[in-house]
Amino acid sequence: MEIILQQVGRRFNRDWVFRGIDYCFKSGESYAVLGANGSGKSTLLQLILSNLSPSEGSITYTKDKKRVEIDDFFSFVAMAAPYQELIEEFTLAELFAFHFSFKPLVAGLDMHTVLALSGLAHAAQKEIRYFSSGMKQRAKLILACCTQMPVLLLDEPTANLDVEGIAWYHDLIAQFGQDKLLIICSNQAHEYPFCKHHIEIERYKNEM
């Protein structure tokens, strides 16, 4: 899978967040999008997801050298972010069953294994509304990483995780992130030491 950005820019009203991004994201590679809070990292991720449209430029998706239409890209991507909503009336077991009824599990996994990997098996029958912020983040990450998709997008992946949770996150990426197109938006060095490519969003402020 490839995601190709050509002279991409985004503005809100008259204020440009960034401009002039030319970049190609490729399968099997890991990328860290870096910048301070409010610099535009999450905005770029929303553009890649096609939740937002570029104010200028274009984004093209290809798989096996064939173009993927923008409306079909969702079927190739999994994502986790602190602002992502979960269905709070579901128990954890119900949430996992619902999610994986739409998107496939990584080969070799089953629901029992996924619950065990999450470290939340003890809370399988607990409604999400009663979860701590760290438990919710674990649920989001396990759903994203254990989904069999070629693209994995993570925004501030260790938000709300304690030291044990951060170590768990690293194990999760080592197990499930290696062969995917992985993009991590972060300003915390411990979230992306395994990323081969770094993209400083601030350098695209100079194009304004």
Secondary structure, DSSP 8 states (H G I E B T S, - for coil): -EEEEEEEEEEETTEEEEEEEEEEEETT-EEEEE--TTSSHHHHHHHHHTSS--SEEEEEEEETTEEE-GGGGGGGEEEE-TT----TTSBHHHHHHHHTTTS-B-TT--HHHHHHHHT-GGGTTSBGGGS-HHHHHHHHHHHHHTB--SEEEEESTTTT--HHHHHHHHHHHHHHSTTSEEEEEES-GGG-TT-SEEEEGGGGTTT-
